[in-house]
Structure formats: C-alpha cells, structure tokens
Amino acid sequence: MRNRQFQFFSLLVLGVFCAALIGFNTSAQQQSVNKQPSADQDGPVAVTPRTITEKAPAEIVITPEDFGNFRFPLINNKGEIVFLGLFNKGDAQNSSGQAIFVRQPNGSWKITREGEKSSNLAQPIYGFGMPTFNDNGDLTFYSSFGTATLKPVVTAIDPNDPAGYAAKSNNGGLYLKNAQGLKTLVKLGDEVPKMPSHFSGFSNASTNSKGVSAFVGMYSDPDGKGIFMVENGELRLVVRSGQKVGVTGGEETFSEHYYPTPVNDLNEIAFMARIGEKSGIFVSRPKGLELIAYVGRPSPVKGTNYLGFGNRTPAINNKGDVAFSGFYDGPVAGRALFFKPVNGPVQIIAKKGDPAPGGGKFEDFLSPAVNARGEIAFIGLMGGRSRGMFIKTAKGIEPIAMVDQKIPGAKDENEMFNQFTQPGINDRGEVVFYGQIRANVAIFHRDEKGVLHTLIRRGDKMPK
C-alpha cells in the first residue's frame, strides 16, 4: 500500500513538473517570437543561426562616357562647384583619364582637359592634382606636362579606380587658369628663392581673388620643405623647415610637416605645423606670423592644455577667422572643435561628450571649413560607424547628412550614406562634399535653403 502511495505521489509530482515545464517553454517561445534563442535558454536552439538576406546592390557598369570617380569638391561665393573627375579612356591599354569640372549655378559646365597647353609652356598637360579656385573662377592645380610615355602603374587599393593608373613624370608644375588663359606659375627644377635648392615637389596650391598664389614646395640639395607665395610674378618664402618659429618664446624651429589652408583674400594662410615633438596652429598674415594654439599652452576647455592637433588642416575665411580641431588633456581628456575670430580669443564650438543633433554624443571633429559668416561645416564622429556631416550656424549645430541615412533621390535601399570627406562652404552657407554610399560614390550639394541634393554619382554621363 505504501509503495502504491509512493508511486502515485511520484507520478503526481512528475506530472506537475512536466506541466510546469511545458508552460514555461510555451511562455518562453511566445516571448521570443522575434529573436533567436540562445544556447542558455530552455527553448530549442537552431542548428543553423537565422540569417537576414539583403538585396545585393545593382552592379554599375562604367563606360568611357561615364564618371568613374571623383575627388572632393569645392564651392565659391558665386555657387560654382569644382571637382576632379576620373574616368577610363576605353583604349587598348585601359588607360585612365582626368579632367577638372566646374559646374555653373545654371547647370552648365566648364571643363579643363588633359592636352591643353599654357601660354608660357608649349608642352601639353596631363595628370592633375587637386584643383582649387576662387570667386573669379580662377583654377589653380598641379599637373605633369609633356607626353605620358611611362607605363601606367596601379597604385590604388581599388583597381577599378582610374586614379590608380596615373603615369609618373619628372616634368610637372603649378598652373593657373583664369580669364587670360592657362599659364605656368612654377615648375619642378626651378630654383628656390634665396636658396641654392631646386623644387622637387608641390602640393596644396591655391590662388585668391586678388591673384596671389600659395603652395607647399619640397626642395632638394639641400633638402627641405616650406610654404611659398607668388605675388605680382615674384616668388617668396613664407616659412620653411629649419627656420626659427619666433612666436613661441623659445628657440624652436619648423619641421618639414605643413598642413595649410588655401590663401584667403587678405593674403593670409592658416596652417598646422610640427615643431620638434610639438605642434601648433599658425596664421601667416601680411603683418607677420601669429600663433593661434600650441601644444602645452592652455586651451579654452577649463583646466586643460592643448595636447595635439592630429596632423589636421585648419580652415580660414576671408575675414581671417580660423577654425580647427584639437586635443586637450586634463582629468577628462578629449577632442574639440575650436573657432578663433580674428579679433578675439579661441572659442569652443563643441567638445567630446556634447550631444550631437540626430542622436549620440560627439567623440571627434574632422575637416572643418569656415565661411565669412563664421559658419562651420565639419564631420562629426559619435563612436563606431556613427558619424555625420554637420554645420554650425547662428542657430546652433545642425545635421546635413548622417551615416545610414538615404541619400536625396535614392534609387534603391542601398543608396545610403556610408562615409564622408572634406566639405567646402561658401559665404551663402552652401555646402558641398564627396560621400561614399553603399556600392557607389557621389558629390552632394546643400543649397542656401538647407536642402540637400545629389549632384552627381559615379556612373553618370560626363558633360561634353
């Protein structure tokens, strides 16, 4: 009898346990309808994890009549937009081509092509560097000249990028193209002013609306690097490696690392430079060199000093105001976007931990561009993939475009922002920038009203 009672009691307990177990599993399944059970749950575990299938982006077929890629654009105060366009020539050697495209506000185009000749050098040009231009529409750029007889060599990570097939040449120079035509400013091999050296390389060329040009020049025997200007046909040195800084109160000298802005209409250049183990933000003005910020000096973030400037180029407008990003130390070290008005102290625009419009908190600030109204376009990083293109106006900081946001006029779900490069801004508040989108790239334009447009995509037909 006792055994039967024990058996009955055992079956009863087992039944209650099974019912409870079934109820628990049913509840767990109901709570996890939309998620994959993990190995430590009581519910069943799939042998193969559930996957989400995304539609593959449509393949883009590039013809010799199409844009193959771009370099970042600039915009002047007339609303003209300039960029370097890259394309395949479609010949037997699969060679690449380049041209400088200027889009007018009315939608028409002006194009500078390889093969053009300057008034003071009969050999044709080919292989452009990054172009800049001013409010007159004058173009300044580096180009090789002569005949591209060297075999093209792939230098880009992406073999489909025509920029990776540029031939190398020892014949090159800086060019200015204006209403009077195309002319050479300075060539490789020309003598450096007041030095026995000769130029061996150029970068960062620009010309302001007054006709004054500036560039970074590398030179050899003895070797060095400096910032130079061409004014009224005369070439002069601004700063060079080995030169005493003179505004830090010590015996420091400039190194060979310069990150300059284009020259503004006051003949001023802002630049980040390395001085030994330190670095600083400087402005070359007609009255002399001005120190804006320097490693070890106090920053406007309370209780902190500047820690560095990350080899990043500052920005300057036609009033002489400067915008730059920098690092600071202290108990809560971080990074910030700063603004230095021409007649005032350095101000904080935003710093690490500040809320970013659109969500998240700012972690870093890249590639500022500033106009005469003090408006600043910049790339803001919020950690991980989260980043966006922003503009600081009198109203505050506003987002222009965010990663994973659909581009204007998106053709499918894959046309979403993925990355951004250096923005350009004019005094009307228009902003242009190059953006990577999923499986493609494009140039974008934010107009005066704040409306963002897709200007042109890779694969679009080139203007004739």
C-alpha distance (Angstrom), angle and dihedral (degrees) to the residues before:
residue distance angle dihedral
M1 . . .
R2 3.75 . .
N3 3.83 89.4 .
R4 3.80 91.1 52.5
Q5 3.82 90.7 48.9
F6 3.79 89.5 49.8
Q7 3.82 91.7 48.9
F8 3.82 91.6 48.4
F9 3.81 91.0 48.0
S10 3.81 90.7 48.3
L11 3.81 92.3 50.4
L12 3.81 89.9 47.8
V13 3.81 92.8 52.3
L14 3.80 90.9 45.3
G15 3.80 90.8 50.5
V16 3.79 92.9 50.1
F17 3.83 90.5 48.1
C18 3.81 92.2 49.5
A19 3.79 91.7 48.2
A20 3.78 90.6 49.5
L21 3.78 91.0 47.5
I22 3.82 92.1 49.8
G23 3.81 90.2 48.1
F24 3.80 91.6 49.0
N25 3.81 92.7 49.8
T26 3.80 91.9 47.6
S27 3.80 90.9 50.9
A28 3.79 91.8 46.4
Q29 3.79 91.3 49.9
Q30 3.80 91.1 50.1
Q31 3.80 91.1 50.1
S32 3.81 93.0 49.2
V33 3.80 101.6 45.9
N34 3.82 91.6 122.3
K35 3.79 100.6 36.7
Q36 3.78 136.8 64.0
P37 3.87 112.9 -108.5
S38 3.79 113.7 -118.7
A39 3.79 125.9 -133.8
D40 3.79 93.0 -102.2
Q41 3.82 94.5 56.7
D42 3.81 122.2 95.6
G43 3.81 91.7 -128.1
P44 3.81 123.5 92.0
V45 3.82 117.2 -74.5
A46 3.80 119.2 -140.2
V47 3.79 116.6 -122.2
T48 3.85 90.0 -138.8
P49 3.84 117.1 36.9
R50 3.77 115.1 -116.5
T51 3.83 111.8 -100.2
I52 3.79 132.7 -158.5
T53 3.79 114.3 -132.8
E54 3.80 114.6 -146.0
K55 3.75 124.1 -163.5
A56 3.79 110.1 -105.8
P57 3.81 114.8 -119.3
A58 3.77 115.7 -103.0
E59 3.79 113.6 -98.1
I60 3.81 113.5 -108.8
V61 3.79 113.9 -139.1
I62 3.81 110.5 -155.0
T63 3.80 118.6 -154.4
P64 3.83 127.2 -171.9
E65 3.82 87.3 -99.4
D66 3.82 93.1 58.2
F67 3.79 134.4 81.7
G68 3.82 108.9 -101.7
N69 3.80 97.6 -171.5
F70 3.80 143.4 -33.8
R71 3.75 142.4 -137.4
F72 3.80 120.3 -131.7
P73 3.83 115.6 -68.7
L74 3.81 133.8 -128.4
I75 3.81 130.4 -153.9
N76 3.81 128.9 -153.4
N77 3.80 130.0 -153.4
K78 3.81 91.9 -91.2
G79 3.80 89.5 60.6
E80 3.81 93.5 -109.5
I81 3.81 112.9 147.9
V82 3.80 122.6 -152.0
F83 3.80 129.7 -169.3
L84 3.78 140.9 154.6
G85 3.80 110.8 -108.3
L86 3.82 122.8 -156.9
F87 3.79 127.6 -158.4
N88 3.80 144.3 158.2
K89 3.79 115.9 -102.9
G90 3.78 92.0 -147.5
D91 3.81 95.0 -134.9
A92 3.79 128.1 137.7
Q93 3.81 91.6 -89.6
N94 3.82 92.3 52.2
S95 3.81 86.8 -128.1
S96 3.77 124.3 176.8
G97 3.76 130.7 -120.1
Q98 3.78 134.7 -157.3
A99 3.77 136.1 -165.3
I100 3.80 136.5 172.9
F101 3.81 110.5 -120.6
V102 3.79 124.2 -161.0
R103 3.79 115.7 -170.1
Q104 3.79 114.4 -155.6
P105 3.83 121.4 -143.1
N106 3.83 88.8 -109.9
G107 3.81 91.0 57.7
S108 3.82 97.1 -103.9
W109 3.81 122.0 126.4
K110 3.80 139.5 -132.3
I111 3.80 115.3 -162.1
T112 3.81 132.7 -165.7
R113 3.79 108.9 -159.3
E114 3.76 137.0 -166.0
G115 3.79 111.4 -95.5
E116 3.81 96.9 45.8
K117 3.81 116.8 130.6
S118 3.78 129.9 -141.2
S119 3.79 123.9 -128.0
N120 3.80 92.5 -116.5
L121 3.82 99.9 38.3
A122 3.79 120.9 48.0
Q123 3.80 97.2 -160.1
P124 3.84 116.1 97.8
I125 3.80 122.5 -112.3
Y126 3.80 127.5 -120.0
G127 3.81 138.0 164.9
F128 3.80 109.0 37.3
G129 3.77 130.8 -145.2
M130 3.79 122.4 -146.3
P131 3.83 109.7 -53.4
T132 3.80 125.2 -139.2
F133 3.79 127.9 -172.7
N134 3.78 141.6 -172.9
D135 3.80 137.6 -137.7
N136 3.80 90.1 -80.7
G137 3.80 89.2 58.6
D138 3.83 91.4 -113.4
L139 3.81 112.1 156.4
T140 3.80 125.6 -143.3
F141 3.80 120.7 -171.7
Y142 3.79 146.3 142.5
S143 3.80 118.6 -109.4
S144 3.77 139.8 168.5
F145 3.79 116.4 -124.4
G146 3.78 135.4 -153.2
T147 3.80 122.3 37.8
A148 3.78 123.9 -29.7
T149 3.81 95.4 -129.2
L150 3.78 95.5 149.8
K151 3.80 117.4 100.5
P152 3.83 109.4 -105.1
V153 3.78 113.3 -109.1
V154 3.81 124.1 -153.4
T155 3.82 107.5 -118.2
A156 3.82 102.5 155.9
I157 3.77 125.0 90.4
D158 3.79 88.9 -132.5
P159 3.84 108.3 62.3
N160 3.81 89.0 -160.0
D161 3.80 91.4 62.2
P162 3.83 108.3 97.8
A163 3.81 89.1 -151.5
G164 3.79 87.1 74.0
Y165 3.79 92.5 66.0
A166 3.81 101.5 59.9
A167 3.80 115.1 136.4
K168 3.80 116.6 -127.9
S169 3.81 121.9 -123.4
N170 3.79 138.2 178.4
N171 3.82 89.7 -147.7
G172 3.78 109.6 84.3
G173 3.74 143.7 128.1
L174 3.76 148.8 167.2
Y175 3.79 115.7 -88.3
L176 3.78 135.1 -161.8
K177 3.81 120.1 -158.3
N178 3.80 116.1 -168.9
A179 3.81 139.5 141.7
Q180 3.83 89.5 -65.3
G181 3.80 92.3 56.7
L182 3.81 137.0 -107.0
K183 3.81 121.7 -32.9
T184 3.80 138.5 167.4
L185 3.82 116.9 -114.0
V186 3.82 100.1 -173.9
K187 3.82 135.0 -15.2
L188 3.78 137.4 -147.6
G189 3.78 107.7 -88.9
D190 3.80 95.3 30.9
E191 3.78 115.2 133.7
V192 3.80 118.7 -97.8
P193 3.82 111.8 -121.3
K194 3.83 114.4 -97.9
M195 3.82 91.0 -2.6
P196 3.82 135.6 90.2
S197 3.83 90.2 -129.7
H198 3.80 129.2 103.8
F199 3.82 128.3 -140.8
S200 3.79 115.0 -97.2
G201 3.81 100.9 171.2
F202 3.81 145.6 6.4
S203 3.80 137.7 -154.3
N204 3.82 142.3 158.6
A205 3.82 95.8 35.7
S206 3.82 119.4 177.9
T207 3.81 141.1 158.6
N208 3.81 125.8 -153.4
S209 3.80 127.0 -141.6
K210 3.83 89.8 -95.0
G211 3.82 91.0 61.8
V212 3.82 97.1 -106.7
S213 3.81 114.0 138.0
A214 3.80 129.8 -158.8
F215 3.80 135.3 -173.9
V216 3.80 146.3 159.2
G217 3.78 110.7 -104.4
M218 3.80 128.9 -164.7
Y219 3.80 116.9 -156.9
S220 3.79 138.7 -172.7
D221 3.81 141.5 -141.6
P222 2.98 94.4 47.8
D223 3.80 95.5 26.4
G224 3.77 125.6 -138.1
K225 3.75 147.7 118.4
G226 3.78 134.8 -121.4
I227 3.79 149.2 156.4
F228 3.80 115.4 -99.1
M229 3.81 137.6 -174.4
V230 3.80 132.9 -153.1
E231 3.80 111.6 -151.5
N232 3.82 124.9 168.8
G233 3.78 88.7 -11.5
E234 3.82 93.6 -55.0
L235 3.80 122.6 118.1
R236 3.81 116.4 -142.7
L237 3.79 137.8 173.4
V238 3.82 121.2 -115.0
V239 3.83 101.2 179.6
R240 3.79 133.7 -21.8
S241 3.80 140.6 -173.1
G242 3.78 112.9 -80.1
Q243 3.81 92.6 25.8
K244 3.80 116.9 127.0
V245 3.79 110.8 -106.3
G246 3.79 92.7 -139.8
V247 3.81 98.5 -169.6
T248 3.82 100.9 70.8
G249 3.80 96.5 70.0
G250 3.81 93.1 -118.1
E251 3.79 141.6 77.9
E252 3.81 95.5 -91.1
T253 3.81 120.3 142.6
F254 3.80 132.0 -154.9
S255 3.81 117.8 -100.7
E256 3.81 125.8 -148.6
H257 3.81 96.0 -87.1
Y258 3.81 118.1 100.7
Y259 3.80 129.9 162.4
P260 3.83 105.5 -175.6
T261 3.79 135.2 179.5
P262 3.80 123.2 -131.6
V263 3.82 112.1 -83.9
N264 3.82 112.1 -93.1
D265 3.81 127.1 -140.1
L266 3.82 90.5 -91.5
N267 3.85 89.4 60.5
E268 3.81 89.8 -109.0
I269 3.80 128.6 141.8
A270 3.81 125.9 -167.4
F271 3.80 116.4 -156.8
M272 3.76 144.4 169.4
A273 3.81 111.7 -130.7
R274 3.78 136.7 179.1
I275 3.79 119.2 -125.5
G276 3.81 108.1 -171.6
E277 3.80 107.0 -63.2
K278 3.79 91.6 -15.6
S279 3.80 134.5 68.7
G280 3.77 138.6 -160.1
I281 3.78 147.7 -175.9
F282 3.80 113.8 -112.0
V283 3.79 138.9 176.5
S284 3.78 122.5 -150.0
R285 3.80 105.4 -148.5
P286 3.84 127.7 175.2
K287 3.81 88.2 -106.1
G288 3.81 92.2 53.4
L289 3.79 145.1 -81.4
E290 3.83 118.1 -34.7
L291 3.80 125.1 -161.4
I292 3.83 112.1 -140.1
A293 3.83 102.0 172.7
Y294 3.81 135.1 -6.9
V295 3.80 135.9 -171.7
G296 3.81 109.9 -95.5
R297 3.80 94.5 20.9
P298 3.85 120.5 111.9
S299 3.79 116.7 -85.2
P300 3.82 123.9 -151.5
V301 3.82 88.9 -107.6
K302 3.81 100.5 99.4
G303 3.79 114.9 -102.0
T304 3.80 96.0 4.3
N305 3.80 140.5 106.3
Y306 3.78 129.7 -147.1
L307 3.79 109.8 -89.7
G308 3.83 100.6 -176.6
F309 3.80 146.1 -48.0
G310 3.79 102.2 -123.9
N311 3.83 98.7 -124.8
R312 3.80 87.1 -72.9
T313 3.78 125.5 150.6
P314 3.82 115.9 -121.9
A315 3.82 123.7 -143.5
I316 3.81 132.2 -122.4
N317 3.81 132.1 -169.3
N318 3.80 131.3 -152.0
K319 3.81 90.9 -91.2
G320 3.80 92.7 57.0
D321 3.83 96.9 -107.6
V322 3.82 114.2 145.5
A323 3.82 131.6 -149.1
F324 3.80 122.2 -168.5
S325 3.79 143.2 156.8
G326 3.79 121.1 -124.9
F327 3.79 145.6 168.3
Y328 3.79 124.8 -119.1
D329 3.81 134.0 -166.9
G330 3.80 130.8 -143.2
P331 3.81 134.5 102.6
V332 3.81 90.4 -46.5
A333 3.81 103.0 32.0
G334 3.76 117.1 -167.1
R335 3.79 149.7 133.6
A336 3.76 130.5 -83.3
L337 3.78 144.7 -177.9
F338 3.80 111.4 -121.1
F339 3.81 134.9 -166.8
K340 3.80 125.2 -158.9
P341 3.84 113.6 -166.8
V342 3.79 112.3 -152.1
N343 3.82 92.9 -112.1
G344 3.78 102.2 30.6
P345 3.82 145.3 56.7
V346 3.79 125.9 -80.3
Q347 3.81 113.1 -79.6
I348 3.81 132.4 -157.6
I349 3.80 113.7 -119.3
A350 3.81 95.4 177.0
K351 3.79 137.0 -25.3
K352 3.79 140.6 -164.0
G353 3.80 111.6 -62.6
D354 3.81 96.1 24.7
P355 3.81 112.8 130.2
A356 3.79 113.7 -99.5
P357 3.81 117.9 -140.3
G358 3.77 107.1 -111.0
G359 3.81 94.0 34.1
G360 3.78 141.1 -57.2
K361 3.78 130.9 50.1
F362 3.77 128.0 -78.6
E363 3.81 116.6 -102.2
D364 3.81 101.9 169.7
F365 3.81 143.9 -2.4
L366 3.80 126.7 -137.9
S367 3.82 140.1 -174.6
P368 3.82 104.0 1.2
A369 3.81 120.0 -163.0
V370 3.82 120.4 -170.9
N371 3.81 133.3 -164.1
A372 3.83 132.2 -157.3
R373 3.83 90.8 -91.5
G374 3.80 89.4 60.3
E375 3.81 92.5 -110.5
I376 3.79 112.6 148.7
A377 3.80 126.9 -155.1
F378 3.82 113.8 -162.6
I379 3.79 146.0 153.5
G380 3.80 113.2 -107.1
L381 3.82 123.6 -158.8
M382 3.81 120.2 -154.0
G383 3.80 100.0 179.2
G384 3.80 131.1 -75.7
R385 3.79 112.7 10.7
S386 3.78 91.9 -25.6
R387 3.80 109.6 115.6
G388 3.76 140.5 126.7
M389 3.78 148.4 -176.5
F390 3.82 110.2 -103.4
I391 3.78 139.8 -179.8
K392 3.80 127.2 -151.0
T393 3.82 112.0 -148.3
A394 3.80 135.1 159.5
K395 3.82 86.4 -80.8
G396 3.80 93.3 57.1
I397 3.80 133.7 -104.1
E398 3.81 115.8 -23.9
P399 3.81 129.3 -176.3
I400 3.80 117.4 -118.9
A401 3.80 98.4 -180.0
M402 3.82 135.2 -9.1
V403 3.79 133.8 -157.3
D404 3.83 111.6 -93.4
Q405 3.81 91.1 20.3
K406 3.81 114.7 126.4
I407 3.79 113.9 -107.3
P408 3.82 119.3 -119.3
G409 3.80 109.8 -82.0
A410 3.82 93.0 11.0
K411 3.81 111.8 -168.5
D412 3.82 94.9 -157.2
E413 3.79 142.8 -6.0
N414 3.82 91.9 -82.7
E415 3.80 93.8 64.6
M416 3.78 95.9 92.9
F417 3.79 128.9 129.9
N418 3.80 113.5 -93.1
Q419 3.83 105.9 164.9
F420 3.81 141.5 -4.3
T421 3.80 137.8 -146.4
Q422 3.80 136.8 -160.6
P423 3.84 112.5 -36.7
G424 3.80 126.2 -143.7
I425 3.81 123.7 -148.2
N426 3.81 134.5 -172.2
D427 3.79 131.9 -156.7
R428 3.82 91.2 -94.4
G429 3.79 90.6 61.9
E430 3.81 95.4 -107.6
V431 3.81 113.5 147.9
V432 3.80 130.2 -161.1
F433 3.80 129.0 -174.4
Y434 3.80 144.1 160.9
G435 3.77 114.0 -114.9
Q436 3.77 134.3 -170.6
I437 3.77 113.4 -138.0
R438 3.79 127.3 -176.1
A439 3.81 107.1 -67.6
N440 3.81 93.1 -9.2
V441 3.82 148.0 47.3
A442 3.80 131.9 -132.7
I443 3.80 145.6 172.1
F444 3.80 117.7 -115.3
H445 3.80 133.5 -159.4
R446 3.80 127.7 -160.5
D447 3.81 108.0 -160.8
E448 3.82 130.4 -145.8
K449 3.81 90.9 -87.9
G450 3.79 91.9 55.5
V451 3.82 95.1 -106.9
L452 3.80 115.0 142.3
H453 3.82 119.1 -138.3
T454 3.79 133.4 -174.0
L455 3.78 101.1 -125.6
I456 3.79 100.9 -173.9
R457 3.82 138.4 -19.2
R458 3.77 133.9 -149.4
G459 3.80 104.8 -91.1
D460 3.81 95.3 35.1
K461 3.80 116.7 126.9
M462 3.79 114.8 -93.6
P463 3.80 118.4 -124.0
K464 3.80 114.5 -107.0
